[in-house]
Amino acid sequence: MCNSDESLEKEDCYVRLLRRWQMDGFLISLFSDGSSKALRRLSEKNVPFVFIDRRAVGIDADAVLSDSVDGTYQATKHLIERGHQRIGITFGIREATTTEKRLVGYRKALEEARIPFREELIAYGGYCITGGMEWIEQFLAAPVPPTATFSTDNLI
C-alpha cells in the first residue's frame, strides 16, 4: 500500500497514517535493518505485524525470510554451470544485512568453482531503477565486461 522510497521519515509517516486508518495489522518490507520510532511504537502497543525478507534490529516480531545466502549461491552457481566466469552482480544498499548475506553466497559459488572474486563486478544500485541503469552502463563500459549479470533486487 505504501512505498517509503528508502526514507525512514516516510516509513514513520506511513505507519502512523495506517494506524489512524485502524489497520488490524501490517506486512512490512523494510528498506534497511534499522528500526524506526513508528515500528517500536507498533511493537510496544502489541499491534500485529510481520516483517518480509528483513528484520528490524531490536524489534522482536515474526518474519518471513528468504535464504539470501543460498539463493544467491544457487543463482551464481547456475551461471557458472552455463560457462560464465565473469559474473556481474548488483545489490540494493551496501549496509543491508541481506546484501552481506547475498555477497556470501556469491563468493561461495565463485570460490567453489575456483573463480577469483573481482570487486569491479560488484555494484550497488540503491533499490531504484536509475541505480540499475547505472550499473548496467558501468558493466557494459568496462574494458572486459561481464558475460552474465544478475540483480538481487526486484526494482533494479
ZAMARGU-4260 file (C-alpha; in steps of 0.2 Angstrom, whole numbers, plus 5000, padded with zeros to 4 digits):
<rodrens>
0) 5000/5000/5000 | 5014/5012/5004 | 5032/5014/4997 | 5044/5024/5008 | 5057/5027/4994
5) 5071/5022/5007 | 5066/5036/5019 | 5064/5032/5037 | 5054/5048/5039 | 5041/5042/5026
10) 5041/5025/5034 | 5036/5033/5051 | 5023/5044/5042 | 5015/5029/5033 | 5015/5018/5049
15) 5006/5032/5059 | 4994/5036/5044 | 4989/5017/5043 | 4987/5016/5062 | 4975/5031/5061
20) 4965/5021/5047 | 4963/5007/5061 | 4973/4994/5051 | 4972/4977/5061 | 4990/4973/5056
25) 5004/4975/5044 | 5016/4966/5032 | 5032/4976/5032 | 5046/4975/5020 | 5060/4986/5026
30) 5072/4995/5016 | 5085/4994/5029 | 5088/4985/5045 | 5087/5000/5056 | 5071/5001/5067
35) 5061/5017/5066 | 5051/5025/5081 | 5035/5020/5072 | 5040/5002/5072 | 5045/5002/5090
40) 5028/5010/5094 | 5019/4996/5085 | 5028/4983/5095 | 5025/4992/5111 | 5007/4993/5108
45) 5006/4975/5103 | 5000/4979/5085 | 5002/4963/5075 | 5015/4964/5061 | 5026/4953/5051
50) 5042/4958/5043 | 5046/4952/5025 | 5063/4947/5020 | 5072/4958/5033 | 5070/4961/5052
55) 5072/4977/5061 | 5086/4977/5073 | 5080/4977/5091 | 5062/4973/5087 | 5055/4955/5091
60) 5042/4951/5078 | 5038/4937/5066 | 5046/4937/5049 | 5045/4928/5033 | 5063/4927/5027
65) 5071/4921/5011 | 5088/4912/5012 | 5099/4926/5005 | 5115/4916/5006 | 5108/4900/4997
70) 5098/4910/4984 | 5112/4920/4978 | 5124/4905/4979 | 5112/4895/4968 | 5110/4909/4955
75) 5128/4911/4954 | 5132/4893/4953 | 5119/4891/4939 | 5128/4904/4928 | 5145/4896/4932
80) 5137/4879/4926 | 5132/4888/4910 | 5151/4893/4907 | 5151/4911/4914 | 5167/4916/4923
85) 5164/4935/4924 | 5148/4937/4933 | 5142/4954/4937 | 5130/4956/4952 | 5121/4971/4959
90) 5114/4974/4976 | 5102/4987/4984 | 5112/4995/4998 | 5129/4990/5004 | 5124/4991/5023
95) 5109/4979/5022 | 5111/4963/5031 | 5103/4955/5016 | 5117/4962/5005 | 5130/4955/5016
100) 5122/4938/5016 | 5120/4938/4997 | 5138/4943/4994 | 5142/4927/5005 | 5133/4916/4993
105) 5140/4924/4978 | 5158/4922/4984 | 5155/4904/4990 | 5149/4899/4972 | 5164/4908/4964
110) 5176/4900/4977 | 5170/4883/4974 | 5172/4885/4955 | 5190/4892/4958 | 5185/4909/4950
115) 5193/4924/4958 | 5182/4937/4966 | 5183/4953/4957 | 5177/4969/4965 | 5174/4978/4948
120) 5160/4965/4945 | 5150/4971/4961 | 5138/4986/4960 | 5126/4994/4972 | 5110/5001/4964
125) 5101/5008/4980 | 5084/5000/4976 | 5080/5011/4962 | 5078/5009/4943 | 5090/5023/4939
130) 5103/5014/4950 | 5100/4998/4940 | 5103/5008/4924 | 5119/5015/4930 | 5126/4998/4935
135) 5122/4991/4918 | 5130/5005/4910 | 5145/5003/4921 | 5147/4985/4917 | 5144/4987/4898
140) 5158/5001/4898 | 5171/4990/4907 | 5186/4985/4897 | 5182/4967/4900 | 5163/4967/4903
145) 5154/4953/4912 | 5147/4938/4902 | 5132/4937/4914 | 5124/4949/4926 | 5110/4947/4939
150) 5102/4958/4952 | 5097/4954/4969 | 5084/4967/4970 | 5067/4967/4961 | 5067/4985/4957
155) 5084/4986/4950
</rodrens>
